[in-house]
Amino acid sequence: MTTAQQVNSHRPVILLVEDNAADLRLAQEVLKETKLPHDLLVARDGEEAMQILRRQGNHATAARPDLVLLDLNLPRKHGREVLAEIKADPLLKTIPILILSTSKAERDVRACYESHANCFLTKPVSIDEFSKLAALIRDFWFGVVQLPPKVPAT
């Protein structure tokens, strides 16, 4: 077991922000296939994502995510707005944000990195490619990287 795995030995919490039902089901399935024990929180739009992150309303008891998988094209609040809000919030800005989008547009990639996204990933087309990507996320973010410590609830 690596040092990062020892540090991250708790059950990680992943927030998946995705409005497309088919992409959501696919992501849930491939995350299960990685065999990484995890808790998955799901937000169907940008407003709900911020409520989960800030533990507001129906999400007052939500666990703080260790990692956010964020789609860009979301209803109610665009993914870039969500990213900017997270990175501007002193209590949330240390959570790694992985953009997972169908976009390959240079302007989207640039804008996300300028807003301090931790990485920009293009959604794979096939289930096999998506499974490989999920395994890479598992291995890197939960096997190699030392994630920031949890911030106590306020």
C-alpha positions as CSV (number, residue, x, y, z in Angstrom):
1,M,0.0,0.0,0.0
2,T,1.4,3.4,-1.0
3,T,1.6,6.4,1.4
4,A,-1.3,8.1,-0.5
5,Q,-3.4,5.0,-0.1
6,Q,-2.7,4.9,3.6
7,V,-3.6,8.5,4.0
8,N,-6.7,8.1,1.9
9,S,-7.8,4.8,3.5
10,H,-11.3,6.2,4.4
11,R,-14.2,5.6,2.0
12,P,-14.0,8.4,-0.5
13,V,-17.0,10.6,-1.3
14,I,-17.4,11.5,-4.9
15,L,-19.8,14.2,-6.1
16,L,-21.0,13.6,-9.7
17,V,-22.6,16.6,-11.3
18,E,-24.4,15.4,-14.4
19,D,-27.8,16.3,-15.9
20,N,-27.9,13.7,-18.7
21,A,-29.6,10.5,-17.5
22,A,-27.7,8.2,-19.8
23,D,-24.3,9.7,-18.9
24,L,-25.3,9.6,-15.2
25,R,-26.1,5.8,-15.4
26,L,-23.0,5.1,-17.4
27,A,-20.8,7.0,-14.9
28,Q,-22.4,5.2,-11.9
29,E,-21.9,1.8,-13.6
30,V,-18.2,2.4,-14.5
31,L,-17.5,3.8,-11.0
32,K,-18.9,0.6,-9.5
33,E,-16.8,-1.5,-11.9
34,T,-13.6,0.2,-10.6
35,K,-14.1,-1.8,-7.3
36,L,-13.2,1.4,-5.4
37,P,-15.4,1.4,-2.3
38,H,-16.9,4.9,-2.4
39,D,-20.0,6.9,-1.6
40,L,-21.5,8.7,-4.6
41,L,-23.5,11.9,-4.3
42,V,-25.3,13.0,-7.4
43,A,-26.4,16.5,-8.4
44,R,-28.5,16.9,-11.5
45,D,-27.8,20.7,-12.0
46,G,-25.4,23.3,-10.8
47,E,-27.7,24.7,-8.2
48,E,-28.1,21.3,-6.5
49,A,-24.3,20.8,-6.7
50,M,-23.7,24.0,-4.7
51,Q,-26.4,23.0,-2.2
52,I,-24.7,19.7,-1.6
53,L,-21.3,21.3,-1.3
54,R,-22.6,24.0,1.1
55,R,-24.8,21.5,3.0
56,Q,-28.0,23.5,2.4
57,G,-31.7,22.6,2.4
58,N,-32.3,18.9,1.8
59,H,-28.5,18.3,1.7
60,A,-27.8,19.6,5.2
61,T,-26.3,16.3,6.2
62,A,-24.4,15.6,3.0
63,A,-20.8,14.4,3.4
64,R,-18.1,16.7,2.1
65,P,-16.9,15.3,-1.2
66,D,-13.2,14.3,-1.7
67,L,-13.6,14.8,-5.4
68,V,-16.0,16.4,-7.8
69,L,-16.7,15.1,-11.3
70,L,-18.3,18.2,-13.0
71,D,-20.1,18.4,-16.3
72,L,-20.1,21.8,-18.0
73,N,-23.4,22.0,-19.7
74,L,-25.8,22.0,-16.8
75,P,-29.3,23.5,-16.2
76,R,-29.9,26.3,-13.7
77,K,-26.1,27.0,-13.2
78,H,-23.5,26.3,-15.8
79,G,-20.5,24.1,-14.8
80,R,-18.0,26.9,-15.2
81,E,-20.1,29.0,-12.8
82,V,-20.1,26.1,-10.3
83,L,-16.3,25.7,-10.7
84,A,-15.8,29.5,-10.1
85,E,-18.0,29.4,-7.0
86,I,-16.2,26.4,-5.5
87,K,-12.7,27.8,-6.1
88,A,-13.8,31.2,-4.7
89,D,-15.1,29.6,-1.5
90,P,-12.4,29.2,1.2
91,L,-14.2,26.2,2.6
92,L,-14.5,24.4,-0.7
93,K,-11.6,25.5,-2.9
94,T,-9.3,22.6,-1.9
95,I,-11.7,20.0,-3.2
96,P,-10.3,18.7,-6.5
97,I,-12.6,19.4,-9.4
98,L,-12.3,17.2,-12.5
99,I,-14.2,18.6,-15.5
100,L,-15.9,15.7,-17.4
101,S,-17.4,17.2,-20.5
102,T,-18.2,16.3,-24.1
103,S,-16.6,19.6,-25.1
104,K,-13.2,19.6,-26.7
105,A,-13.4,23.4,-27.4
106,E,-10.1,25.2,-26.6
107,R,-12.1,28.1,-25.0
108,D,-13.8,25.7,-22.5
109,V,-10.5,24.0,-21.6
110,R,-8.8,27.3,-21.1
111,A,-11.6,28.8,-19.1
112,C,-11.8,25.8,-16.8
113,Y,-8.0,25.9,-16.1
114,E,-8.2,29.6,-15.6
115,S,-10.8,29.0,-13.0
116,H,-8.5,26.5,-11.3
117,A,-10.0,23.1,-12.4
118,N,-7.7,20.3,-11.4
119,C,-8.1,18.6,-14.8
120,F,-10.2,18.6,-17.9
121,L,-11.4,15.2,-19.3
122,T,-13.4,14.7,-22.4
123,K,-16.2,12.2,-21.9
124,P,-15.3,8.9,-23.6
125,V,-17.7,7.7,-26.3
126,S,-17.7,4.0,-25.6
127,I,-18.3,2.1,-22.3
128,D,-14.8,0.5,-22.6
129,E,-13.1,3.9,-22.8
130,F,-15.3,5.2,-20.0
131,S,-14.3,2.2,-17.8
132,K,-10.6,2.8,-18.6
133,L,-11.0,6.5,-17.6
134,A,-12.8,5.6,-14.4
135,A,-9.9,3.2,-13.5
136,L,-7.4,5.9,-14.2
137,I,-9.3,8.3,-12.0
138,R,-9.4,5.7,-9.2
139,D,-5.7,4.8,-9.5
140,F,-4.5,8.4,-9.7
141,W,-6.8,10.4,-7.4
142,F,-7.3,7.6,-4.8
143,G,-4.1,5.7,-5.2
144,V,-1.3,8.2,-5.9
145,V,-2.5,11.7,-4.9
146,Q,-2.7,12.8,-1.3
147,L,-6.0,14.5,-1.1
148,P,-6.5,17.5,1.2
149,P,-7.7,16.8,4.7
150,K,-11.4,17.2,5.4
151,V,-12.5,20.5,6.7
152,P,-14.6,20.3,9.9
153,A,-18.3,21.0,9.3
154,T,-19.4,24.5,10.1
